[in-house]
Amino acid sequence: MLLKTFRWAFAVTALGLAAGVLYDGWTALGIVAILSVLEISLSFDNAVINAGILKKMNAFWQRIFLTVGIVIAVFGMRLVFPVVIVAVSARLSPWSAVHLALTDKDRYQELVTDAHPSIAAFGGMFLMMIFLDFVFQDREIKWLGWLERPLAKLGSVDMLSVCIALIVLLVSAITFGAHAHQHGGTHADKAETVLLAGIAGLITYMIVGGLSGFFEQRLENEEEREHEAEQEAERAGRPGSPVKLAGKAAFFMFLYLEVLDASFSFDGVIGAFAITNDIVLMALGLGIGAMYVRSLTVYLVRQGTLDDYVYLEHGAHYAIGALSVILLVTIQYQINEIITGLVGVVLIGASFWSSVRRNRALRTAS
């Protein structure tokens, strides 16, 4: 099962490392390997969250997630995205941005770094909404009951998560603007850009998440009706008709997964510049890492890991909350990628250990 699920990841690893050697020798192989590890460590919580969504989709859409989805993830976010943000921020044509990335790597890195505040604001808001909607929802299984019970009660207030996210964004923009003004005002105009990018992230979450939830609810209602019809047919001695999954529901859940992956990849793309400013090596290394994250997502679904270790999803959402805060803080301050990765690993590790202890207690009680 393990080899079958990860076979494409292993194949992409071999091809990616070979391409790195052909592109720039053995030094490039080491850089690609380091970037792969960086992406996996920063995105492990992404795999857990994705698995919670992907388990609702059938085998066909799981294959789409691993094939079409990985093309979007690797070429879209790890290769095209850094070029697009340079083109937009520097008001260059896409071809000029590509030429700059290949011929003047230092200037290219400078432009990407300059665009970081707006990237962090967009990704930070999107991820923060995921975290807030999770902690404000009342659920039967609670990991940190002392915290989750009062938060679930607060969740009965309409639009609370949106209000909190907007307040955090406003504080971030004002703080960034004041900091820039104190240092000569060279980036004071970026406060408005941060505000607009954060609002764009919030709107993106509400549109994609809202459509996904709408079609998912329609799918559940349709399945319930067909299940009742199937039971009625069985009572009447007729064979029941198979349940057909609604394509729109799966499509919008797939779209939601892609936007989610994009938000998670922001820190990996920005962090990769600490290692190299060569977009080819970045695409190879981060692409290999993204493939492992995708394969891990499918593995968690097929093994039923989230059902066996019930607190894993909680730990991943807390890691998302921490990552959203880190992204917003990096608008003004630099935070080492090792810290970002360790926060997620520690939170997910703690939730996994809590799940193990819970399972042992249940076995002992029975």
N, C-alpha and C positions, 0 to 999 in steps of 0.2 A: 504493500500500500504506500509506504514511504517513498520507495524508488519510483513507483508509477506516478505519484503526484508531483515529485520534484524532478522528473526526467528532463522536462523542458528547461528548468532552471540550471541543471547541470550542463545541458547542451549549450545554453546561452553563455554560461561561465567560460566554457572551453573556447567558444568562438570569440567572446569579448576579450579574453586574455591574449589569444592569438592575434587578434586585430590590433591590440595595444602594442604588442611586440613588433608587428609589421609597420605600424605607424611611427613609432619613436623608440624602438629598441627595448632592452630589458628594464630600463628605468621606468618606462611607461607601464610595464606589467605590474610593478610594485605599486604605482600610483592608482591604477585601475583596481587592484585588489583592496587597497586601503579605502578607496571611495565606496566599494561594494560593502565593506564592513560598516562604514559610516552610515550608509543608507539603511542597512538592515537594523542597526542599533537604534536609529532615530525613528524607524517606522514600525517597530514591533507592535506598538499599541494600535497602529493603523490596521494591522492584520486582524487583531482581535475584534475591533469595531466592525471592519468589513465582514468578518465571519458572521456576526450577529445579523447583518442585513442579507448576506448571500445565502444563508440557510433557508430563507423564505422563497428563494428562486429555484427553478427546476434545473436539471442537468444541462439543458441547452444553454441557458443564460449563464450558468457557471462556466461553460466552455467559452462563451462570448467574452466573459470577464477575463479569462486567461489568454485569449487570442487577440481580439479586437481591442480589449481593454489595455493589454500590455503595450500594444502599438501606440495607443494614445498616451499611456504613462511614460514610455521611454522617449518616443520622438516628440510628443506634444509637450510634456512638462520638463523633461531633462535636456532636450536639445532646442526645440522651437521657443519655449517659454523664455529662457534667458535672452535669446535674440530679440524677441518681441518687446520685452520690457526696455531693452536698450534702444530699440527703434522708436518706441513711444516716448520715453523720457528724454532722449536726445533729438527727437523730431527728425529721425533718419528714415530712409526707405528700408524695407527688410533686407534687400540685397546689399545696401551699404552697411547695415549692421552685421551681416554675415561676413562681408569683406573685412570689416574692422575686427571682428572676433578672430579671424584667421591671420591677419597681418599685423595688428597692433593690440596684442593681448592685454598689455598693461592699461591702455586707455579703455578697452572693453570692460575690464574688471572694475575700473574706476566708475564707469557709467552704471554698471549693475549695482555697485555699492551705493551710489547716489540715489538709485531708485528703491533701495531697501525699505525706507520708512513706509512708502505706500504699499509695498508687497506685504510687509509685516502687519500693517493695519487691516488689509483685506483678509489675509489668512487668520489673523488673531480673532477678528470678529466672527468669521465663519465657524471656527473651532469653539469659540466661547459659547455661541448659541447652541451647539451640540451638547456641550457640557451642562449648561444651565437648564436646557429642556430635559436632560436626563435627571439631574438632582432634584428638580422641582416636581417630578412625576412620582406619584405614590405607587410603590411596587411591593409585591408580597415578600420577596426576598431582599433583605437589607444587609449590607456589609458593615458599614459604620452606623449602626442604629442611632447612636446618640446625636449624630449629625444629620442623617438622612430623614429621620422622623420629623423634626421641626421644619426642615427644608421642604418636605412633601406637603406640610400644612400651608406653608407660604405659597406653594405652587397653585393653590386654589385662587389666588389673585390673578385676574386676567392680564396677559401681556407683561407680566413681571420680568420674565427673562429678557424681553426686548428692551424694557426700561433700564434694567441694570447694564445691559450691553452698551446702550447708547450713553449712559452716564460714564462708564469706563472709557469709551471712545472719546468722549468730550474732554475728560480729564487728561487722557493721553495726548490729544491734539494741543490742548492749552499748555500743558507742561513742555511739550516738544517746542512749541512756538516761543515760550518764555526762555527756554534754554538756548535756542538759536539766537534770540535777540540779545541775550547776555554775552554771546560770543561773536558779536559783530553783525548779527542780522543776516548773514549770508544765506541761511536756510529758513529764514522766518516765513517765507511764502509757502514752505513745505507743510506748515501746520494745516493749511486749507486742503492740501493734497492728501494728507493723512486722514483728515475728516471725511473727505469724499470717498477715498478708497475703503475706509472702514464701513461707511454707509453702503457702498457697493457690495461689500462682503456680506453684510446683514441682509440686503435685498436678495442677493443670490441664494443665501440659505433659505429664506422664506419662500422664494419662488420654487426652487428645486425640491426642497423638503416638503412644501405644501402640496405640490403636484404628486410627489411620490406617495405621501400619506393619503391623498385623495383616491388615487387609483388602487393603492393597497387596501383601503377600506372597501372599495367597490369589489375588489377581488375576493375579500373575505365574505362579503355579503353574497356574492355569486356562488362561492363554494358552499356556503351554508344552505342556500336554496337547492343546489344540485344534490347535496348530501341528503337533504330531506326527501327530495324526489327519488333518490336512489333507494332509501329505506322504504318508501312507499311502494316502489316497484318490487322490491324483494318480498314485502308482505303480500303483494298480489301475485307472487309467483313468476314475475317477469325479471329478466336480467337488467341490472342497473346500468345506466350509461356512465362512462368514465368522466371524471371532472376535468374540464378544460381550463387551463390557466389563461388569464387575460393578458394579451401581449403588451398593452399599454402600461399595465401595472409593473411588469418586469422591466420594460424599457425605462420608465422613469426611476425605478429603483437602481437600474444600471447607471443612468445619468447622475443620480445622487452619489453613487459610489465613485464615479469619475471626478466629480467636483470635490468630494471628500479627499480623494487621493491627491488631487492638485493642492489642496490646502496643507496636507501633511508634507508634501514634497518641498514646500517653500524653504523650510529650515535646512533641508538636505542640499538644495541647490545653492543657497547662500553660503552654507558651511563648507561646501566643496571648494569655494574660492580660497579658503585658507590652505588648501592643499595644492591646487593647480588652477590656472586661469585658461587652460586649453579646453575649449568646448567639446572637442572630439573625445578626449580622455574623460571628461566629466560625463558625457552621454554614455560612454561604455561602462564606467564604474557604477554610476547611479542606476543605469539600466539593468545591470546584473543584480544589484541589490533589490530593485523594484520587482524583478522576476521572482526572487526568493520570497518577498513579502506576499506577492500574489499567490504563489504556490502554497505558502504557509496558511493563507486565508482559506483556500480550498481544503487543505488537510484538516484544519480545525473544524470545518463544516462536516466533512465526511466521517471524521472520527467521533463527532458529537462531543467535542471537548468542552464547549460552552455549557452543555447540559450537565456534564459530569463535574465541572469546576465552576460553580454558579457565581462566584465572586469575580471571575476574570473580567467580565464585561464592566463591572463596577470599577476595578482597578484601571482598565483602559480609559474609561471616561474621566477618571480623576487625572490620569496622565494627559488627556486632551486638555483639561482645564489648566493644568500646569503649563503645557506647551503654549496655549493661547496667551497666558500671562507673560511667558518668556518672550514670545514674539512681540508683544506690545512693549515690553521693557527694552527690547533690542532696537526699537525706534530711536532711542536716545542713548542707550548704553550697550556695550559689547559684552556678550555672554559666550563663554567657551562652549563649543558643541558637545564636549565630553559631559558637561553638566546637564545639557538638554537631554542627551541620551540616557544618562544615569537616572535622572528623575523618573523617566518612563519605565525603565527596567526595574527600579526599586518598587514603584507602585504596583506594577503588574506582578512582580515576584511576591510581594506581600499579599496581594489578593489571591494568588495561586496557593500560597501556604495556608491562608485562612480557609480556602476551599478544601484542601487536603484534610485539615483538622476537623472541618465540619463533616466530611464524609466518614472519617474515622469515628466520630462521636455518634453518627447515625447508625453505623454498623454495630457499634458497641451496644447502643440502646435497643437494637432489634434482636 
